[in-house]
Amino acid sequence: MNTTQLEGLIGMLFVLGILVLLVLPSVIGIVRDRRIDRQLREAEQGPVRTSRNPRGQKSSSRSTVPSTATWYAEGRRSKKLVSS
């Protein structure tokens, strides 16, 4: 192996090293996004519930009263239906 071939090999390794350094952040980001997507899918499925309440919500003995925002939105909807 002569000097020219050695210089070519060193140059090629240098270019490949720079290429790895440029591509590495993208690969790390893709792996991170896939992990987050998998965690979101698992969270959407949720744990299997065997209780009486399938949604896992606690029941309350008090009756719920709509908030002011709900009351206002209902009024607006009914006005739109009447005026149409």
N, CA, C and O atoms as a Maestro MAE file, in Angstrom:
{
 s_m_m2io_version
 :::
 2.0.0
}

f_m_ct {
 s_m_title
 :::
 protein
 m_atom[336] {
  # First column is atom index #
  i_m_mmod_type
  r_m_x_coord
  r_m_y_coord
  r_m_z_coord
  i_m_residue_number
  s_m_chain_name
  s_m_pdb_residue_name
  s_m_pdb_atom_name
  i_m_atomic_number
  :::
  1 25 0.850 -1.172 0.000 1 A "MET " " N  " 7
  2 3 0.000 0.000 0.000 1 A "MET " " CA " 6
  3 2 0.899 1.240 0.000 1 A "MET " " C  " 6
  4 15 1.716 1.433 0.901 1 A "MET " " O  " 8
  5 25 0.732 2.061 -1.014 2 A "ASN " " N  " 7
  6 3 1.583 3.244 -1.102 2 A "ASN " " CA " 6
  7 2 0.907 4.449 -0.445 2 A "ASN " " C  " 6
  8 15 -0.199 4.334 0.083 2 A "ASN " " O  " 8
  9 25 1.561 5.582 -0.480 3 A "THR " " N  " 7
  10 3 1.102 6.792 0.194 3 A "THR " " CA " 6
  11 2 -0.211 7.296 -0.380 3 A "THR " " C  " 6
  12 15 -1.068 7.756 0.374 3 A "THR " " O  " 8
  13 25 -0.391 7.227 -1.667 4 A "THR " " N  " 7
  14 3 -1.618 7.715 -2.297 4 A "THR " " CA " 6
  15 2 -2.816 6.893 -1.849 4 A "THR " " C  " 6
  16 15 -3.873 7.449 -1.552 4 A "THR " " O  " 8
  17 25 -2.663 5.587 -1.796 5 A "GLN " " N  " 7
  18 3 -3.758 4.732 -1.353 5 A "GLN " " CA " 6
  19 2 -4.082 4.976 0.118 5 A "GLN " " C  " 6
  20 15 -5.249 4.970 0.510 5 A "GLN " " O  " 8
  21 25 -3.047 5.191 0.932 6 A "LEU " " N  " 7
  22 3 -3.238 5.455 2.349 6 A "LEU " " CA " 6
  23 2 -3.982 6.780 2.555 6 A "LEU " " C  " 6
  24 15 -4.882 6.865 3.391 6 A "LEU " " O  " 8
  25 25 -3.607 7.805 1.799 7 A "GLU " " N  " 7
  26 3 -4.286 9.088 1.891 7 A "GLU " " CA " 6
  27 2 -5.745 8.962 1.452 7 A "GLU " " C  " 6
  28 15 -6.636 9.571 2.045 7 A "GLU " " O  " 8
  29 25 -5.977 8.174 0.421 8 A "GLY " " N  " 7
  30 3 -7.351 7.940 -0.030 8 A "GLY " " CA " 6
  31 2 -8.179 7.224 1.021 8 A "GLY " " C  " 6
  32 15 -9.344 7.560 1.235 8 A "GLY " " O  " 8
  33 25 -7.571 6.221 1.688 9 A "LEU " " N  " 7
  34 3 -8.259 5.489 2.747 9 A "LEU " " CA " 6
  35 2 -8.572 6.399 3.922 9 A "LEU " " C  " 6
  36 15 -9.677 6.352 4.461 9 A "LEU " " O  " 8
  37 25 -7.622 7.221 4.324 10 A "ILE " " N  " 7
  38 3 -7.838 8.161 5.439 10 A "ILE " " CA " 6
  39 2 -8.929 9.164 5.073 10 A "ILE " " C  " 6
  40 15 -9.793 9.465 5.896 10 A "ILE " " O  " 8
  41 25 -8.897 9.680 3.850 11 A "GLY " " N  " 7
  42 3 -9.932 10.627 3.411 11 A "GLY " " CA " 6
  43 2 -11.314 9.996 3.402 11 A "GLY " " C  " 6
  44 15 -12.292 10.619 3.815 11 A "GLY " " O  " 8
  45 25 -11.393 8.733 2.920 12 A "MET " " N  " 7
  46 3 -12.681 8.038 2.876 12 A "MET " " CA " 6
  47 2 -13.206 7.803 4.294 12 A "MET " " C  " 6
  48 15 -14.394 7.997 4.551 12 A "MET " " O  " 8
  49 25 -12.338 7.392 5.211 13 A "LEU " " N  " 7
  50 3 -12.761 7.192 6.594 13 A "LEU " " CA " 6
  51 2 -13.201 8.498 7.243 13 A "LEU " " C  " 6
  52 15 -14.150 8.518 8.027 13 A "LEU " " O  " 8
  53 25 -12.516 9.580 6.917 14 A "PHE " " N  " 7
  54 3 -12.878 10.888 7.446 14 A "PHE " " CA " 6
  55 2 -14.264 11.301 6.955 14 A "PHE " " C  " 6
  56 15 -15.077 11.785 7.742 14 A "PHE " " O  " 8
  57 25 -14.542 11.117 5.665 15 A "VAL " " N  " 7
  58 3 -15.846 11.462 5.094 15 A "VAL " " CA " 6
  59 2 -16.939 10.585 5.706 15 A "VAL " " C  " 6
  60 15 -18.019 11.078 6.031 15 A "VAL " " O  " 8
  61 25 -16.666 9.287 5.866 16 A "LEU " " N  " 7
  62 3 -17.644 8.402 6.487 16 A "LEU " " CA " 6
  63 2 -17.913 8.799 7.940 16 A "LEU " " C  " 6
  64 15 -19.051 8.721 8.402 16 A "LEU " " O  " 8
  65 25 -16.876 9.223 8.658 17 A "GLY " " N  " 7
  66 3 -17.043 9.692 10.040 17 A "GLY " " CA " 6
  67 2 -17.921 10.929 10.111 17 A "GLY " " C  " 6
  68 15 -18.783 11.033 10.983 17 A "GLY " " O  " 8
  69 25 -17.705 11.874 9.191 18 A "ILE " " N  " 7
  70 3 -18.538 13.078 9.158 18 A "ILE " " CA " 6
  71 2 -19.978 12.712 8.812 18 A "ILE " " C  " 6
  72 15 -20.917 13.260 9.389 18 A "ILE " " O  " 8
  73 25 -20.151 11.783 7.869 19 A "LEU " " N  " 7
  74 3 -21.493 11.336 7.502 19 A "LEU " " CA " 6
  75 2 -22.216 10.731 8.700 19 A "LEU " " C  " 6
  76 15 -23.396 11.006 8.917 19 A "LEU " " O  " 8
  77 25 -21.515 9.911 9.477 20 A "VAL " " N  " 7
  78 3 -22.121 9.316 10.684 20 A "VAL " " CA " 6
  79 2 -22.501 10.410 11.666 20 A "VAL " " C  " 6
  80 15 -23.579 10.354 12.259 20 A "VAL " " O  " 8
  81 25 -21.648 11.395 11.851 21 A "LEU " " N  " 7
  82 3 -21.960 12.484 12.781 21 A "LEU " " CA " 6
  83 2 -23.167 13.303 12.323 21 A "LEU " " C  " 6
  84 15 -23.916 13.816 13.155 21 A "LEU " " O  " 8
  85 25 -23.359 13.429 11.021 22 A "LEU " " N  " 7
  86 3 -24.506 14.184 10.516 22 A "LEU " " CA " 6
  87 2 -25.802 13.377 10.595 22 A "LEU " " C  " 6
  88 15 -26.868 13.949 10.820 22 A "LEU " " O  " 8
  89 25 -25.726 12.077 10.416 23 A "VAL " " N  " 7
  90 3 -26.916 11.232 10.381 23 A "VAL " " CA " 6
  91 2 -27.339 10.805 11.792 23 A "VAL " " C  " 6
  92 15 -28.520 10.550 12.028 23 A "VAL " " O  " 8
  93 25 -26.404 10.726 12.717 24 A "LEU " " N  " 7
  94 3 -26.683 10.226 14.054 24 A "LEU " " CA " 6
  95 2 -27.817 10.969 14.773 24 A "LEU " " C  " 6
  96 15 -28.671 10.299 15.354 24 A "LEU " " O  " 8
  97 25 -27.881 12.307 14.774 25 A "PRO " " N  " 7
  98 3 -29.002 12.977 15.446 25 A "PRO " " CA " 6
  99 2 -30.368 12.613 14.854 25 A "PRO " " C  " 6
  100 15 -31.353 12.506 15.584 25 A "PRO " " O  " 8
  101 25 -30.424 12.427 13.549 26 A "SER " " N  " 7
  102 3 -31.687 12.038 12.921 26 A "SER " " CA " 6
  103 2 -32.107 10.642 13.355 26 A "SER " " C  " 6
  104 15 -33.280 10.402 13.640 26 A "SER " " O  " 8
  105 25 -31.159 9.732 13.404 27 A "VAL " " N  " 7
  106 3 -31.467 8.359 13.813 27 A "VAL " " CA " 6
  107 2 -31.924 8.340 15.270 27 A "VAL " " C  " 6
  108 15 -32.874 7.636 15.611 27 A "VAL " " O  " 8
  109 25 -31.260 9.103 16.123 28 A "ILE " " N  " 7
  110 3 -31.663 9.186 17.531 28 A "ILE " " CA " 6
  111 2 -33.076 9.755 17.635 28 A "ILE " " C  " 6
  112 15 -33.871 9.264 18.435 28 A "ILE " " O  " 8
  113 25 -33.407 10.776 16.848 29 A "GLY " " N  " 7
  114 3 -34.748 11.357 16.859 29 A "GLY " " CA " 6
  115 2 -35.810 10.374 16.395 29 A "GLY " " C  " 6
  116 15 -36.898 10.317 16.968 29 A "GLY " " O  " 8
  117 25 -35.502 9.602 15.362 30 A "ILE " " N  " 7
  118 3 -36.465 8.609 14.858 30 A "ILE " " CA " 6
  119 2 -36.728 7.551 15.917 30 A "ILE " " C  " 6
  120 15 -37.876 7.169 16.143 30 A "ILE " " O  " 8
  121 25 -35.674 7.075 16.566 31 A "VAL " " N  " 7
  122 3 -35.832 6.060 17.612 31 A "VAL " " CA " 6
  123 2 -36.659 6.623 18.766 31 A "VAL " " C  " 6
  124 15 -37.513 5.929 19.318 31 A "VAL " " O  " 8
  125 25 -36.407 7.868 19.128 32 A "ARG " " N  " 7
  126 3 -37.157 8.505 20.220 32 A "ARG " " CA " 6
  127 2 -38.633 8.656 19.853 32 A "ARG " " C  " 6
  128 15 -39.503 8.386 20.681 32 A "ARG " " O  " 8
  129 25 -38.928 9.085 18.617 33 A "ASP " " N  " 7
  130 3 -40.311 9.236 18.169 33 A "ASP " " CA " 6
  131 2 -41.045 7.899 18.168 33 A "ASP " " C  " 6
  132 15 -42.210 7.829 18.559 33 A "ASP " " O  " 8
  133 25 -40.373 6.845 17.734 34 A "ARG " " N  " 7
  134 3 -41.010 5.518 17.737 34 A "ARG " " CA " 6
  135 2 -41.316 5.054 19.150 34 A "ARG " " C  " 6
  136 15 -42.354 4.441 19.399 34 A "ARG " " O  " 8
  137 25 -40.405 5.350 20.082 35 A "ARG " " N  " 7
  138 3 -40.646 4.975 21.472 35 A "ARG " " CA " 6
  139 2 -41.846 5.732 22.032 35 A "ARG " " C  " 6
  140 15 -42.682 5.150 22.724 35 A "ARG " " O  " 8
  141 25 -41.934 7.024 21.736 36 A "ILE " " N  " 7
  142 3 -43.056 7.828 22.206 36 A "ILE " " CA " 6
  143 2 -44.352 7.347 21.579 36 A "ILE " " C  " 6
  144 15 -45.371 7.259 22.264 36 A "ILE " " O  " 8
  145 25 -44.336 7.031 20.276 37 A "ASP " " N  " 7
  146 3 -45.541 6.509 19.617 37 A "ASP " " CA " 6
  147 2 -45.998 5.206 20.257 37 A "ASP " " C  " 6
  148 15 -47.194 4.997 20.458 37 A "ASP " " O  " 8
  149 25 -45.053 4.332 20.575 38 A "ARG " " N  " 7
  150 3 -45.411 3.061 21.221 38 A "ARG " " CA " 6
  151 2 -46.025 3.308 22.593 38 A "ARG " " C  " 6
  152 15 -46.995 2.649 22.968 38 A "ARG " " O  " 8
  153 25 -45.463 4.258 23.346 39 A "GLN " " N  " 7
  154 3 -46.001 4.570 24.663 39 A "GLN " " CA " 6
  155 2 -47.397 5.168 24.549 39 A "GLN " " C  " 6
  156 15 -48.262 4.876 25.375 39 A "GLN " " O  " 8
  157 25 -47.631 6.007 23.531 40 A "LEU " " N  " 7
  158 3 -48.963 6.580 23.342 40 A "LEU " " CA " 6
  159 2 -49.979 5.509 22.975 40 A "LEU " " C  " 6
  160 15 -51.107 5.528 23.469 40 A "LEU " " O  " 8
  161 25 -49.589 4.573 22.108 41 A "ARG " " N  " 7
  162 3 -50.501 3.473 21.758 41 A "ARG " " CA " 6
  163 2 -50.855 2.645 22.987 41 A "ARG " " C  " 6
  164 15 -52.013 2.271 23.176 41 A "ARG " " O  " 8
  165 25 -49.858 2.358 23.823 42 A "GLU " " N  " 7
  166 3 -50.118 1.591 25.034 42 A "GLU " " CA " 6
  167 2 -51.015 2.367 25.989 42 A "GLU " " C  " 6
  168 15 -51.869 1.777 26.650 42 A "GLU " " O  " 8
  169 25 -50.832 3.679 26.068 43 A "ALA " " N  " 7
  170 3 -51.662 4.496 26.951 43 A "ALA " " CA " 6
  171 2 -53.097 4.578 26.439 43 A "ALA " " C  " 6
  172 15 -54.033 4.604 27.238 43 A "ALA " " O  " 8
  173 25 -53.286 4.618 25.112 44 A "GLU " " N  " 7
  174 3 -54.636 4.651 24.553 44 A "GLU " " CA " 6
  175 2 -55.381 3.362 24.848 44 A "GLU " " C  " 6
  176 15 -56.577 3.384 25.139 44 A "GLU " " O  " 8
  177 25 -54.682 2.243 24.776 45 A "GLN " " N  " 7
  178 3 -55.318 0.964 25.068 45 A "GLN " " CA " 6
  179 2 -55.638 0.857 26.546 45 A "GLN " " C  " 6
  180 15 -56.666 0.291 26.920 45 A "GLN " " O  " 8
  181 25 -54.783 1.385 27.375 46 A "GLY " " N  " 7
  182 3 -54.992 1.388 28.805 46 A "GLY " " CA " 6
  183 2 -54.928 -0.001 29.402 46 A "GLY " " C  " 6
  184 15 -54.918 -1.001 28.685 46 A "GLY " " O  " 8
  185 25 -54.884 -0.050 30.717 47 A "PRO " " N  " 7
  186 3 -54.876 -1.355 31.368 47 A "PRO " " CA " 6
  187 2 -56.247 -2.014 31.261 47 A "PRO " " C  " 6
  188 15 -57.264 -1.330 31.148 47 A "PRO " " O  " 8
  189 25 -56.270 -3.313 31.297 48 A "VAL " " N  " 7
  190 3 -57.526 -4.044 31.214 48 A "VAL " " CA " 6
  191 2 -58.232 -3.900 32.553 48 A "VAL " " C  " 6
  192 15 -57.671 -4.217 33.602 48 A "VAL " " O  " 8
  193 25 -59.489 -3.411 32.502 49 A "ARG " " N  " 7
  194 3 -60.247 -3.202 33.734 49 A "ARG " " CA " 6
  195 2 -61.314 -4.278 33.850 49 A "ARG " " C  " 6
  196 15 -62.007 -4.584 32.880 49 A "ARG " " O  " 8
  197 25 -61.442 -4.849 35.037 50 A "THR " " N  " 7
  198 3 -62.443 -5.877 35.262 50 A "THR " " CA " 6
  199 2 -63.481 -5.428 36.272 50 A "THR " " C  " 6
  200 15 -64.287 -6.244 36.719 50 A "THR " " O  " 8
  201 25 -63.488 -4.168 36.643 51 A "SER " " N  " 7
  202 3 -64.441 -3.683 37.636 51 A "SER " " CA " 6
  203 2 -65.805 -3.428 37.003 51 A "SER " " C  " 6
  204 15 -65.972 -3.571 35.792 51 A "SER " " O  " 8
  205 25 -66.789 -3.045 37.839 52 A "ARG " " N  " 7
  206 3 -68.135 -2.763 37.334 52 A "ARG " " CA " 6
  207 2 -68.145 -1.562 36.396 52 A "ARG " " C  " 6
  208 15 -68.853 -1.553 35.389 52 A "ARG " " O  " 8
  209 25 -67.373 -0.578 36.729 53 A "ASN " " N  " 7
  210 3 -67.348 0.641 35.939 53 A "ASN " " CA " 6
  211 2 -66.279 0.496 34.857 53 A "ASN " " C  " 6
  212 15 -65.094 0.590 35.176 53 A "ASN " " O  " 8
  213 25 -66.642 0.272 33.590 54 A "PRO " " N  " 7
  214 3 -65.641 -0.014 32.557 54 A "PRO " " CA " 6
  215 2 -64.701 1.148 32.266 54 A "PRO " " C  " 6
  216 15 -63.575 0.933 31.817 54 A "PRO " " O  " 8
  217 25 -65.140 2.357 32.512 55 A "ARG " " N  " 7
  218 3 -64.274 3.506 32.232 55 A "ARG " " CA " 6
  219 2 -63.342 3.816 33.383 55 A "ARG " " C  " 6
  220 15 -62.410 4.605 33.224 55 A "ARG " " O  " 8
  221 25 -63.569 3.223 34.525 56 A "GLY " " N  " 7
  222 3 -62.693 3.452 35.654 56 A "GLY " " CA " 6
  223 2 -62.961 4.773 36.350 56 A "GLY " " C  " 6
  224 15 -62.112 5.244 37.106 56 A "GLY " " O  " 8
  225 25 -64.116 5.390 36.119 57 A "GLN " " N  " 7
  226 3 -64.436 6.650 36.756 57 A "GLN " " CA " 6
  227 2 -65.104 6.379 38.089 57 A "GLN " " C  " 6
  228 15 -65.830 5.398 38.250 57 A "GLN " " O  " 8
  229 25 -64.848 7.261 39.040 58 A "LYS " " N  " 7
  230 3 -65.474 7.123 40.343 58 A "LYS " " CA " 6
  231 2 -66.878 7.708 40.271 58 A "LYS " " C  " 6
  232 15 -67.088 8.771 39.688 58 A "LYS " " O  " 8
  233 25 -67.825 7.015 40.862 59 A "SER " " N  " 7
  234 3 -69.178 7.544 40.883 59 A "SER " " CA " 6
  235 2 -69.315 8.476 42.076 59 A "SER " " C  " 6
  236 15 -68.655 8.296 43.099 59 A "SER " " O  " 8
  237 25 -70.154 9.443 41.935 60 A "SER " " N  " 7
  238 3 -70.360 10.421 42.979 60 A "SER " " CA " 6
  239 2 -71.818 10.387 43.409 60 A "SER " " C  " 6
  240 15 -72.712 10.180 42.588 60 A "SER " " O  " 8
  241 25 -72.052 10.591 44.690 61 A "SER " " N  " 7
  242 3 -73.430 10.605 45.169 61 A "SER " " CA " 6
  243 2 -74.098 11.945 44.861 61 A "SER " " C  " 6
  244 15 -75.326 12.030 44.837 61 A "SER " " O  " 8
  245 25 -73.304 12.992 44.625 62 A "ARG " " N  " 7
  246 3 -73.865 14.311 44.306 62 A "ARG " " CA " 6
  247 2 -74.258 14.352 42.843 62 A "ARG " " C  " 6
  248 15 -73.625 13.724 41.995 62 A "ARG " " O  " 8
  249 25 -75.303 15.095 42.565 63 A "SER " " N  " 7
  250 3 -75.647 15.315 41.170 63 A "SER " " CA " 6
  251 2 -74.736 16.398 40.617 63 A "SER " " C  " 6
  252 15 -74.343 17.317 41.337 63 A "SER " " O  " 8
  253 25 -74.409 16.292 39.368 64 A "THR " " N  " 7
  254 3 -73.516 17.276 38.774 64 A "THR " " CA " 6
  255 2 -74.337 18.423 38.199 64 A "THR " " C  " 6
  256 15 -75.394 18.210 37.606 64 A "THR " " O  " 8
  257 25 -73.845 19.621 38.379 65 A "VAL " " N  " 7
  258 3 -74.503 20.824 37.876 65 A "VAL " " CA " 6
  259 2 -73.651 21.356 36.745 65 A "VAL " " C  " 6
  260 15 -72.438 21.486 36.904 65 A "VAL " " O  " 8
  261 25 -74.253 21.670 35.600 66 A "PRO " " N  " 7
  262 3 -73.446 22.193 34.500 66 A "PRO " " CA " 6
  263 2 -72.788 23.514 34.884 66 A "PRO " " C  " 6
  264 15 -73.349 24.317 35.630 66 A "PRO " " O  " 8
  265 25 -71.601 23.712 34.362 67 A "SER " " N  " 7
  266 3 -70.896 24.961 34.644 67 A "SER " " CA " 6
  267 2 -71.506 26.093 33.832 67 A "SER " " C  " 6
  268 15 -72.330 25.868 32.947 67 A "SER " " O  " 8
  269 25 -71.093 27.295 34.144 68 A "THR " " N  " 7
  270 3 -71.582 28.469 33.416 68 A "THR " " CA " 6
  271 2 -71.224 28.375 31.941 68 A "THR " " C  " 6
  272 15 -72.017 28.753 31.079 68 A "THR " " O  " 8
  273 25 -70.018 27.867 31.649 69 A "ALA " " N  " 7
  274 3 -69.597 27.744 30.249 69 A "ALA " " CA " 6
  275 2 -70.509 26.781 29.504 69 A "ALA " " C  " 6
  276 15 -70.866 27.031 28.353 69 A "ALA " " O  " 8
  277 25 -70.888 25.686 30.149 70 A "THR " " N  " 7
  278 3 -71.785 24.721 29.504 70 A "THR " " CA " 6
  279 2 -73.152 25.357 29.276 70 A "THR " " C  " 6
  280 15 -73.739 25.206 28.205 70 A "THR " " O  " 8
  281 25 -73.650 26.057 30.266 71 A "TRP " " N  " 7
  282 3 -74.959 26.715 30.155 71 A "TRP " " CA " 6
  283 2 -74.947 27.729 29.015 71 A "TRP " " C  " 6
  284 15 -75.895 27.799 28.232 71 A "TRP " " O  " 8
  285 25 -73.876 28.514 28.923 72 A "TYR " " N  " 7
  286 3 -73.768 29.517 27.878 72 A "TYR " " CA " 6
  287 2 -73.703 28.854 26.502 72 A "TYR " " C  " 6
  288 15 -74.357 29.301 25.560 72 A "TYR " " O  " 8
  289 25 -72.906 27.779 26.391 73 A "ALA " " N  " 7
  290 3 -72.775 27.093 25.109 73 A "ALA " " CA " 6
  291 2 -74.106 26.476 24.693 73 A "ALA " " C  " 6
  292 15 -74.457 26.516 23.514 73 A "ALA " " O  " 8
  293 25 -74.845 25.912 25.630 74 A "GLU " " N  " 7
  294 3 -76.147 25.327 25.301 74 A "GLU " " CA " 6
  295 2 -77.102 26.408 24.799 74 A "GLU " " C  " 6
  296 15 -77.848 26.187 23.845 74 A "GLU " " O  " 8
  297 25 -77.077 27.566 25.435 75 A "GLY " " N  " 7
  298 3 -77.930 28.666 25.010 75 A "GLY " " CA " 6
  299 2 -77.584 29.125 23.601 75 A "GLY " " C  " 6
  300 15 -78.470 29.407 22.794 75 A "GLY " " O  " 8
  301 25 -76.316 29.195 23.317 76 A "ARG " " N  " 7
  302 3 -75.888 29.616 21.985 76 A "ARG " " CA " 6
  303 2 -76.317 28.593 20.932 76 A "ARG " " C  " 6
  304 15 -76.744 28.969 19.841 76 A "ARG " " O  " 8
  305 25 -76.206 27.317 21.254 77 A "ARG " " N  " 7
  306 3 -76.594 26.297 20.298 77 A "ARG " " CA " 6
  307 2 -78.095 26.354 20.007 77 A "ARG " " C  " 6
  308 15 -78.518 26.234 18.857 77 A "ARG " " O  " 8
  309 25 -78.883 26.536 21.051 78 A "SER " " N  " 7
  310 3 -80.332 26.561 20.839 78 A "SER " " CA " 6
  311 2 -80.726 27.799 20.027 78 A "SER " " C  " 6
  312 15 -81.650 27.727 19.216 78 A "SER " " O  " 8
  313 25 -80.051 28.921 20.227 79 A "LYS " " N  " 7
  314 3 -80.359 30.121 19.446 79 A "LYS " " CA " 6
  315 2 -80.010 29.910 17.980 79 A "LYS " " C  " 6
  316 15 -80.731 30.371 17.095 79 A "LYS " " O  " 8
  317 25 -78.903 29.214 17.718 80 A "LYS " " N  " 7
  318 3 -78.532 28.956 16.331 80 A "LYS " " CA " 6
  319 2 -79.574 28.067 15.659 80 A "LYS " " C  " 6
  320 15 -79.920 28.277 14.496 80 A "LYS " " O  " 8
  321 25 -80.068 27.078 16.389 81 A "LEU " " N  " 7
  322 3 -81.054 26.187 15.800 81 A "LEU " " CA " 6
  323 2 -82.359 26.908 15.525 81 A "LEU " " C  " 6
  324 15 -83.012 26.641 14.516 81 A "LEU " " O  " 8
  325 25 -82.749 27.817 16.406 82 A "VAL " " N  " 7
  326 3 -84.022 28.527 16.230 82 A "VAL " " CA " 6
  327 2 -83.926 29.513 15.085 82 A "VAL " " C  " 6
  328 15 -84.866 29.641 14.300 82 A "VAL " " O  " 8
  329 25 -82.797 30.218 14.974 83 A "SER " " N  " 7
  330 3 -82.693 31.260 13.957 83 A "SER " " CA " 6
  331 2 -82.424 30.693 12.567 83 A "SER " " C  " 6
  332 15 -82.570 31.416 11.582 83 A "SER " " O  " 8
  333 25 -82.045 29.449 12.458 84 A "SER " " N  " 7
  334 3 -81.719 28.882 11.155 84 A "SER " " CA " 6
  335 2 -82.952 28.614 10.323 84 A "SER " " C  " 6
  336 15 -82.843 28.134 9.195 84 A "SER " " O  " 8
  :::
 }
 m_bond[335] {
  # First column is bond index #
  i_m_from
  i_m_to
  i_m_order
  :::
  1 1 2 1
  2 2 3 1
  3 3 4 2
  4 3 5 1
  5 5 6 1
  6 6 7 1
  7 7 8 2
  8 7 9 1
  9 9 10 1
  10 10 11 1
  11 11 12 2
  12 11 13 1
  13 13 14 1
  14 14 15 1
  15 15 16 2
  16 15 17 1
  17 17 18 1
  18 18 19 1
  19 19 20 2
  20 19 21 1
  21 21 22 1
  22 22 23 1
  23 23 24 2
  24 23 25 1
  25 25 26 1
  26 26 27 1
  27 27 28 2
  28 27 29 1
  29 29 30 1
  30 30 31 1
  31 31 32 2
  32 31 33 1
  33 33 34 1
  34 34 35 1
  35 35 36 2
  36 35 37 1
  37 37 38 1
  38 38 39 1
  39 39 40 2
  40 39 41 1
  41 41 42 1
  42 42 43 1
  43 43 44 2
  44 43 45 1
  45 45 46 1
  46 46 47 1
  47 47 48 2
  48 47 49 1
  49 49 50 1
  50 50 51 1
  51 51 52 2
  52 51 53 1
  53 53 54 1
  54 54 55 1
  55 55 56 2
  56 55 57 1
  57 57 58 1
  58 58 59 1
  59 59 60 2
  60 59 61 1
  61 61 62 1
  62 62 63 1
  63 63 64 2
  64 63 65 1
  65 65 66 1
  66 66 67 1
  67 67 68 2
  68 67 69 1
  69 69 70 1
  70 70 71 1
  71 71 72 2
  72 71 73 1
  73 73 74 1
  74 74 75 1
  75 75 76 2
  76 75 77 1
  77 77 78 1
  78 78 79 1
  79 79 80 2
  80 79 81 1
  81 81 82 1
  82 82 83 1
  83 83 84 2
  84 83 85 1
  85 85 86 1
  86 86 87 1
  87 87 88 2
  88 87 89 1
  89 89 90 1
  90 90 91 1
  91 91 92 2
  92 91 93 1
  93 93 94 1
  94 94 95 1
  95 95 96 2
  96 95 97 1
  97 97 98 1
  98 98 99 1
  99 99 100 2
  100 99 101 1
  101 101 102 1
  102 102 103 1
  103 103 104 2
  104 103 105 1
  105 105 106 1
  106 106 107 1
  107 107 108 2
  108 107 109 1
  109 109 110 1
  110 110 111 1
  111 111 112 2
  112 111 113 1
  113 113 114 1
  114 114 115 1
  115 115 116 2
  116 115 117 1
  117 117 118 1
  118 118 119 1
  119 119 120 2
  120 119 121 1
  121 121 122 1
  122 122 123 1
  123 123 124 2
  124 123 125 1
  125 125 126 1
  126 126 127 1
  127 127 128 2
  128 127 129 1
  129 129 130 1
  130 130 131 1
  131 131 132 2
  132 131 133 1
  133 133 134 1
  134 134 135 1
  135 135 136 2
  136 135 137 1
  137 137 138 1
  138 138 139 1
  139 139 140 2
  140 139 141 1
  141 141 142 1
  142 142 143 1
  143 143 144 2
  144 143 145 1
  145 145 146 1
  146 146 147 1
  147 147 148 2
  148 147 149 1
  149 149 150 1
  150 150 151 1
  151 151 152 2
  152 151 153 1
  153 153 154 1
  154 154 155 1
  155 155 156 2
  156 155 157 1
  157 157 158 1
  158 158 159 1
  159 159 160 2
  160 159 161 1
  161 161 162 1
  162 162 163 1
  163 163 164 2
  164 163 165 1
  165 165 166 1
  166 166 167 1
  167 167 168 2
  168 167 169 1
  169 169 170 1
  170 170 171 1
  171 171 172 2
  172 171 173 1
  173 173 174 1
  174 174 175 1
  175 175 176 2
  176 175 177 1
  177 177 178 1
  178 178 179 1
  179 179 180 2
  180 179 181 1
  181 181 182 1
  182 182 183 1
  183 183 184 2
  184 183 185 1
  185 185 186 1
  186 186 187 1
  187 187 188 2
  188 187 189 1
  189 189 190 1
  190 190 191 1
  191 191 192 2
  192 191 193 1
  193 193 194 1
  194 194 195 1
  195 195 196 2
  196 195 197 1
  197 197 198 1
  198 198 199 1
  199 199 200 2
  200 199 201 1
  201 201 202 1
  202 202 203 1
  203 203 204 2
  204 203 205 1
  205 205 206 1
  206 206 207 1
  207 207 208 2
  208 207 209 1
  209 209 210 1
  210 210 211 1
  211 211 212 2
  212 211 213 1
  213 213 214 1
  214 214 215 1
  215 215 216 2
  216 215 217 1
  217 217 218 1
  218 218 219 1
  219 219 220 2
  220 219 221 1
  221 221 222 1
  222 222 223 1
  223 223 224 2
  224 223 225 1
  225 225 226 1
  226 226 227 1
  227 227 228 2
  228 227 229 1
  229 229 230 1
  230 230 231 1
  231 231 232 2
  232 231 233 1
  233 233 234 1
  234 234 235 1
  235 235 236 2
  236 235 237 1
  237 237 238 1
  238 238 239 1
  239 239 240 2
  240 239 241 1
  241 241 242 1
  242 242 243 1
  243 243 244 2
  244 243 245 1
  245 245 246 1
  246 246 247 1
  247 247 248 2
  248 247 249 1
  249 249 250 1
  250 250 251 1
  251 251 252 2
  252 251 253 1
  253 253 254 1
  254 254 255 1
  255 255 256 2
  256 255 257 1
  257 257 258 1
  258 258 259 1
  259 259 260 2
  260 259 261 1
  261 261 262 1
  262 262 263 1
  263 263 264 2
  264 263 265 1
  265 265 266 1
  266 266 267 1
  267 267 268 2
  268 267 269 1
  269 269 270 1
  270 270 271 1
  271 271 272 2
  272 271 273 1
  273 273 274 1
  274 274 275 1
  275 275 276 2
  276 275 277 1
  277 277 278 1
  278 278 279 1
  279 279 280 2
  280 279 281 1
  281 281 282 1
  282 282 283 1
  283 283 284 2
  284 283 285 1
  285 285 286 1
  286 286 287 1
  287 287 288 2
  288 287 289 1
  289 289 290 1
  290 290 291 1
  291 291 292 2
  292 291 293 1
  293 293 294 1
  294 294 295 1
  295 295 296 2
  296 295 297 1
  297 297 298 1
  298 298 299 1
  299 299 300 2
  300 299 301 1
  301 301 302 1
  302 302 303 1
  303 303 304 2
  304 303 305 1
  305 305 306 1
  306 306 307 1
  307 307 308 2
  308 307 309 1
  309 309 310 1
  310 310 311 1
  311 311 312 2
  312 311 313 1
  313 313 314 1
  314 314 315 1
  315 315 316 2
  316 315 317 1
  317 317 318 1
  318 318 319 1
  319 319 320 2
  320 319 321 1
  321 321 322 1
  322 322 323 1
  323 323 324 2
  324 323 325 1
  325 325 326 1
  326 326 327 1
  327 327 328 2
  328 327 329 1
  329 329 330 1
  330 330 331 1
  331 331 332 2
  332 331 333 1
  333 333 334 1
  334 334 335 1
  335 335 336 2
  :::
 }
}
